[in-house]
Amino acid sequence: MKQRFATDLLENKTALVTGGGTGIGRATALELASCGADIALMGRRTEPLEAVAKEIEALGRRALVAPGDTRDEDQVETVCEVIKDGFGKLDILVNNAGGQFASPAREMSNKGFNAVIRNNLIGSWQMTTSVANHFMYENGGRVIFVTAVTRSGFPGMAHTAAARAGVVAMMKSLAVEWAEYGIQLNAVAPGTIKTEAMAQYPIPPEAWENMEHNLLGHMGSYEDISGPIVYLASELGNFVTGEEWYVDGGSTLNLKHSVMDMIDPGKLARREGSE
């Protein structure tokens, strides 16, 4: 990874990245570590967390693997206790864990809708409030949510539109309530990012490369999201709270195209859960 920030930008800081074993979570964990932070990694699968932990240690920082599911209140509490034992404090929380699936609302079951709400909204609430209780009410801190571009809704993913918009409303509310404790909360909303999970969506491969709905004409990378997260987590973001940062290549400004123009309706399949 190219060093983009000062190596001491987050010196003596500790961070927890949920969903830290892959994708945006991994890139964020590594970039935070490259800036001097020690990193706790949370996720449902231990193996990818351990792989990222080795990468962090190779950067000269401490890494703590804390497997757990943000949807499970008891597991969230256990992760906080593990961090308390291992690091003694936590300065930064990156709420990155989440998931969804493509489905028209007419074909979406209540079970599928509720699964995504629980994954993206309830999980973020439980993680944030537990971290605040254990670490941040006394010492302040930064909380960054990874959300989605939902300004005009999210046709084809009504469940994640509801969940992510709920996260943003929650974040703004907490930013007001928790300012007195020195806790700053913000969100980063990725646009179309090149990920390993693209194959699950009913979009032809050539449409990903075309990106006509994007003013910049290309997909974003994991590092396009990890950079803004580091900014908000560091002293660079000292005067920012309660904001959602759209990192989407200008797609919300382009009224001629939308991601729904890329989807083949015949390939939309009903799914009952989320990854």
N, C-alpha and C positions, 0 to 999 in steps of 0.2 A: 504493500500500500504506500502510495506517495504521501510524504509528510506535508500536510497542508496548513497545520497550525503549529504554534510554538510548543515545543516538547514539555514545557513546564506550565502550560496554560491551566491544567487541572491538577497541578502538584498537590499532594496531600488530600486529594478528594477520593471518595469512594462512590461507585455507581452500581445500580442494579438494572440490568437489561432483561426484560421478559421476552420470551421467544428469541433468546440470544444465541441459539445454536445454528441458525441459518439466515440467509437473506439479509434484509435490512437490519435485523437484530445483530447478526454477526458483524456486519460492516460497522455498525454503531459501536459495538463493544470494542472492536479493534481500534477505531479512531479515538474513542475516549481514552483507551489505554495508551495510545501513541502520544497523547497529550499529558500523560503523567498520572492518570487515575487508576486505582485498583478496581477490579470489576467482579461483581457477582453475576452469575448467569443462571437464569431460571427458564425452565421449559419442561415439557412433558417427557422428552426422550433424553436420557443421560448421555448417550454416545456422542451426539453432535456437540453437546455442551462441553464435554471433556476435550473434544478436538479443538474447539475454540479456546478453551482454557490454556492449552499448550501453546497456541499462537500468542496469547496474551503474555504468558510467562516468557516467551522468546523475546518479547519487547521489553523485558525487565520489570514487569509489573506483577502484582499478586492477582491471582484468579481464584474465585470460589465457585464451585459448582453446587447449585442448590435446586435440584429437580423439584418440580411442583406444577400444579394446575391452578391458574388464577381463578378458575370457576369454583374451586373448592376452598371454602373459608378456612378450614383447619390446615390445609396445606400452605395457604398463604401465610398464616401465623407461624407455621413451622419454618418457612423460608426466612421470615424476619428474625426469628430466634437464631437460626444458623448464621445469618449475617452479623447479628449482634455478637455472637460468640467469636466469629472469625475476624471481623473488622472493627467491632466496637462502635461503629457509627455508619450512617449512610447519608450522603449529601445529595445524590442525584438518583431519581427514578425515571427510567424510560419505559413507559407502558406501550410495548410494541406487540405483545401477543394478541392474536385474534385470528379470524378466519371467516370465510363466507363461500357461497357457491352461486353460480348463475342460475336464475329461474324467473320466468315471468310470474307476476303476482297471482295470476289466475291458477297457476299450477303449483303454487307454494302451499305446503301444509302448515298447520299451526306448529307442529313439532319442529319443522325446519326453521320457521321464523323464530320460534322461541330459543332454539339452539344458538342461532347467531346473536340474538339479543344477549343471551347469557354469556356467550364467549366474549363479545366485544364491549358490551356496556357493563354488565354486572361484574365481570372479571376486572375491568378497569377500576370500578368503584371499590371493590374489595381490596385490590392491591394498593390503591392510593390511600385509603383511609387507614389500612393497617400500617403502612410505612409512616404515615403522619403520626399515628399513635406511638409507634416504637421509636421514631427518630427525629421527626421534623418539627413537632410542636415546640420542642425545647431549643432546637438548634437551627431552625430554618432549613431551606433546601430548595431544590429545583425538581419539578415534575414535568416531563414532556410526554405527551400522548401522540402516538402515530395514528392518524385518523384516515379520512378519505375525502375526495372532492365531492361534496354533496350540496353545493350551493343551489343547484337546480334539480335536486333529487338525484336518484341513481336508478333509472329505469333498468329493469332486469335484475336488480338487487335491492328491492325495497326493504328487505330486512336489514342489510348493512347500512343503508341510508338512514333508517330509523335509529339504529344503534350508534353509528358514528356521530350523527347530529346530536343525539342524546349525550354522548361523551363531551362534545364541544360545549353544550349548554351547562353540563355539570362542571367542566373545567372553568368556565367563566364565573359561575357561581362561587366555586371554591376559591378562585383568585381574589374575589372580594372578601369572602369570609376569613381567609387565611393570611391575608396581607399583614395583619398585625403580628403574625408568628414568623414573618420573614420567609414565607413559602411562596415561590413564584411558580405559576402553572401556565403552560402554553401547549400548543399542539402544532404538529407538522402534518400536512395533508398531501400525500404523494399523488401525483398524476399517474400516467401509464408508465410503470417501471418494468424493465426487463427482468423477469424472475423465472425460477425453475418451475413455478406453478402455472405458467401460461397454458400448458397443455390441457388443463382441466376446464378451460373456458372455450365456448363454442365459437371461436374466432379463427378464420383461416390464417395460416402462418404469414402469407403475403400481406395481409391487412396490418399485422403488427409492424411490418417494415415500412408501410406506406405512411401511416400516422398523419393523414390529412386533417384530422381534428385537432392536431397539435400545431401551434404556430411555429415551433422550432423544427418541426418535421422529423423528429426522432424520439425514441423512448428515452426515459431517464434511467440512471443506474442506481444501484444501492448507495453508492457514495454521494450521489446528488441529494440523498435524504439524510445520510449520516452527518454531512457537513452542517446543515442548518440545526440539527439536534445538538451538535457540539457547541455551536454558537449560543444557543439558548441555555445550555447547561453551564456555560462558563461566564466569566466576568464580562465578556462581550455583550451578553444579554442582560446586564444589570438593570436596565431601565425598561424591560419588556415583561409584561404579565397579562394573562387573560386574552392572549391573541392566538388565532389560528393562521398559520403560514401556509399558503397554497404553493406547493412546489410541483407545478404541473405543465411546464413548458408553454404556458399561456393558453391552455385548452379552454379555460372558462371564458376567455375573451373572444374565442372563435365561434361565432354564431352559425356558421355554415355547416359545421359537421359536429357529430357527437360520437362517442364510442359505440352507441347503439347502431349507428350506420354500418358498423363492421360486423355485427353479429348476424349469423345465419339462423333465423327463427326455427328452422327445421331441425337444428342441432341442439336446441335448448332441451335439456333433460331434467326431469324432476329429481331432486335429491332431498333426502330427509335429514341430513346432518351437515356439519361443517368440519373442515380439517383444522 
